[in-house]
Amino acid sequence: MKPGKEYIVISPFRDLQDKTKESPNGKVYAKGDSYSNLQTSQERLDQLLTKKNKAGYPLIEEKPQKEEVKKDAKRKSNKSKK
């Protein structure tokens, strides 16, 4: 996973590449969950971020940074004033 990057689940899925003793069939992610498997390769992130996976559609997206969220809110506020 890229340092400083955070991801959020946009569609529920079972990560078949994230098997543990607690989740032998793969960890289950619900919409809105943070995706933070630190051992995830860039190739795997690319699969989850695009439709190049078994589901055929993106499963996660990059979580907006706090500054981006503030800018978006300010932009929306300015548009509503016009």
Secondary structure by P-SEA (a helix, b strand, c coil): ccccbbbbbcbbbbcccccccccccccccccccccccccccaaaaaaaaccccccccccccccccaaaaaaaaaaaaaaaac
